[in-house]
Amino acid sequence: MGIEKLKTVLKNEKTNNTLILKTPIIGASGTYGYNIEYADFINLDYLGAISTKGITLESRLGNDGDRIFEVQGGMINRIGLENVGIENFIKEKLPVLKEKKIDFLLNIAGNTIEDYEKLALIASQNEIKALEVNVSCPNVKQGCLEFGLNPESLFSLTSKIRKNYKGFLIVKLSPNTSDIKSLAMAAESGGADCISAINTLRGLGVDIKYIGNKFIKKMVQGGLSGSCIKPVALYMVNQIKNAVKIPVIAMGGICKLSDLFEFILAGADAFQIGTANFQTPSICTSLALELCEFMEKNNFYDFETLKGAILNG
């Protein structure tokens, strides 16, 4: 199978900062672990990259109580950025990524601007070639969304990260806004090389049953993801693409080949697969292979040619 057809180049034309992926399919943060957790299910050689679990300066235990709640067409999560912390990541997880030659985006999150600055500096010192800045997690009490919903704050944060990190800088945006264009432009102006979107939508999962003459009730508030959010993701990706000149990595409900085509038409340059991994752990590999088979069958020379046919054909 000519997987080389799927080579994807994400480039900031203004700065020439470039990220080269074997395929445009990326395992989304929070769904792919740190390095080889999916090795039993897929051939990691056919994966463009993984976006690591969100990494903070210190390790975090995450939220108490229910963390995953299934809803129609998706799920609600409230993990709370549970992670090993940057020191343990560098010591324990990074060597495995290097040994297995797995391309990855280091996803980072912080409570303060200083947290992000320190994380960016550590990433630079360890020659990590791609950083995904999470300013869009709705499941933590401070940080993330505090910076990601205000254009001025986002510009300032991105600019300060850029000073400490010269590699390929991706800013992951939230859909929980009325004006995602201004946020995307702020990130671009601050030095981002790429936008990834969308993170989860705010949602509430409710379960209520009548058992033994009484109502048994549960409510879980958190981030909504899955196929149910795809129309919102398509809209947001299109809004971003019309506002900035840098590449866009799309995510939000992708689970089949036609979804990839829809997101390309909306403006995507690459894709992240999240919730679908839980239902079908091999989905990233199978999508890459299915895309490759489609291209070979229909005589598309490479991924850029396919994108051109969708956008201009």
N, C-alpha and C positions, 0 to 999 in steps of 0.2 A: 504494500500500500504506500503510495507516494505522499507520506505525511509532510514531506518538505514543501508541498504545495501550500500548506497552512501557515508557513512562516509569516509572522506579523511584526511589523515595525511601527512602534509608537514614537513619534518624533515631535518635539517642540521646534517648529521651524524658526522661531525667533532666536533660540539659544543653541540649537542643534543637539540638545540633550536627547538621548535616544534610549529606548528599551526594546530589545529584540526578543521575541517570544517564539518558541517552536510552533505553537498553535495559538489561536486567539482565545482559547478556553482557559479560564483561571478558576481555581477553587476558592470560593469566597471566604473571607475571614469569619472565624467562629464556627465554620462548618467543616474545616479540613485539618484541624489540629495545628501542630507545629512543623512536622516534617513527613514522616513515613507512615502515619496512622492508616492511610488508605492503601498501602502497598499490597495488602492481601486481596483487594478488590479490583485494582486497576494496574496497568502498566504505566508507571509515572513518567516514562519517556514520551508518552503521548499527551502529556499535560503541559499547557503553555507555562503555567506557574501556579503556585499556591499563594494565597494571602494568609499569613499566619494569624493565629488568634491574636486579639488585641493585646499588645504588650505595654505595661506601665512600668514606672521606675521601680516600684516595690511590688512584690507578689500580692495578689488579691484573692480572697476566698469567694467573692461573688455574693449574690443575694441569697437570703434564706427563703425557705418555702418553695412553692411550685416555680420551676424555672421554664418549663415547656408546657404549653397548653394548645392542643389541637383544635382548630376551628375549620369551618367549611372553606375549602380552597386554600388552606395554608395552616399557619401556626402562629402563636404568640410566644415570644421568648422574653425572659427577664433574667438572663444569666448574671448580669452585673459585672462583666469584664473579668471574670475569674481567669487568672493567668499566673505564670511562674515568676514574672518580673524579669527585667532586662538582664540582670546579672546572671541569673540561672539560664536564661535563653542563650546568652553568649557562651556560657560554659558547657551546657548540655545539649541544646537543640541545634545551634549553628554548626557545630562540627559534623553532625549527621547530614545536614543539608549540603554541606560542602563535599562530604565523602560520597554521597549518592548523586551529586551534581544536579540537585533539584533547584530550578529557578524559583525565586520567591519574592514576594513583596513583604517587607516588614511592616505590619500594621501597628501603629502606636497610638496611645491615648494618654491624656494627662488631666490632672485637676487644675493645673495652673500653666501659664505661658512658660514659666521656668521649667516645668516638667517636660514639655515638648522640646524646649531648647536643649536640655540635657540628653534626652533620648536621641535627638537628631545628631548631636555631637558624638554620642557613643556609636550610632550607626555609621557615621563617617569614619571614625577611628577604626572600625572593624570592616571597612570597605564593603558595606552592604550597598548594592547597586540600585535598589529601588525601595522607596519608602511610601507607605500609604498612611496618610494622616487622618485619623478618625476624629471628626468634629461633629459627629452625627448620631452617637449612641444615645437612645432615650432612656436607658435603664440604669443610669448612675446618678447620684445625688448632686454631684458637682463636676465641672469640666465638660468636655465634649460639646454638647449642644449650646453651652454658654458662649462658646466661641463660634459655633457653626451657624447661628441664626442671625448674626449681625454682620453686615458687610465690612464695617470699619474694624471690628474685632477680628474678623477672619483675615482681612488684609494684613493687619498688624502681626497676627500669629504666623501666617504664612511667610511673611517677610523675615521674621526672626528665625524661623526654622531654616529658611533658605540661606541665611548667613552661616549657619553651622553645618549645612549639608549641601554638597554640590552634585549629588547623584540625581537619579530620576525621581522627581517629587510629585506624588499623586495626592490630591485632597479628596476625601470621601464625603459627599454632601448628603444632607438630610432632606427628605421630602416634606418635612413638617414645617413648611414655610409657604407664604403666599407669593414669594418672589425669588425663585431659585436662580433666575438670570443674574441678579445683582450679586448673589453669593458666588456664582461661578466666575463672574468678572473680577470680583475682589480677590479670589484665589489666584486667578491668572495674573492679575496685576502685582500680586505679592510674590510671584515667582514660581507658581505651580507649573509643572510640565504637562499635567494631565488631570482630568477630573474623573472620579468614579462615582456612580450614582445609579440607583438610590439605596440608601440604608432603609431600615424598617420604618413603617408608619406607626404612629401611636394607635394602640387598639386595646380593647377590653374583651376578654373571653369570659363568657358566662355559662355556667352549668347549673341547672336547677331541675331537681327530680322530686316527685311526690312519693315518698316511701314510708309505710307504716304510719299513715295519718299525719305526716309532717313533711314539710319541704326541706330537702337537703340542698344547700346552696354553696356555690363557689364562684368567685370572681378573680380573674388574673389580669392585671394591667401590665402591658409591656409593648414590645415591638412586633408588629404584624408583618409577616413575610409569606412568600409562596405565590402560587399562580393567581390568587385573588388580587394581588397588587399590580399585575402586569400593565393594565391600562394607565395607571398612575405613573409607573416607571417609564413607559413609552412617552408619555406627555412630557415628563420632566427631562428625559434625555434629549428630546427634540428641542425643548426650551434652552437647555444648556448649549447644545450644538449650534443654535442660532445666535448665541451670545458670545462665544469664545472661539479662538482659532486653534487651541490646543486639543489633543485627542481626548476622547471620552470612552471610558470603560463602563459598559452598561450592566446593570443587574436588576432583578426584580421579577420573579415568576418565570424565569427561563427554564424550560424542561424538555423542549423538542426542537427539531431542526427549523421548523417554520418560525419559531420564536426568534431564532438568530436572524433570519431574513427580515422580520418585522423591526428588530432593533437596529439593524444596518440601515434600513430605510429611515428610521427615526434619527439616526446620526451616530450609531455606535461604531467604534473602531476595534473593540475587543469586548469580551463578555466575562462576567463572573457568575458562577453557578453556586447557589447557596442551599436553600431549603430542599431542593430536589435531591441533594446528596443523601439526605436522611431516608428518603423513600427508596432511592435507587443509587447505592454507593458507587456504581460504575458509570454514572451518568456523564461525567466529564469526558472520560475516554470514549464512550459510545457516541457522544455528540461529535467529538473530533473526528472519529472514524466515519460517521454518517455524513458529515460535512465533506470530508475528503472524497468519499464515494460519489456524492452528488457532483462534485467538481470534476472528477475524472469522467463520469458518465456523460456530462454535458460540456466537456471540453473547455473548462475554465483553467487557464494556465496557472494562476496563483490566486491567493486570497484577495489581493488588490483588484484583480480583474473581475472577480465575483462582485465585490463591493461596487465597482464602477457600473456593472451591468444592472445591479439593483437600483442604484441612484440615478443613472442616466439612461437606462435602456427603455 
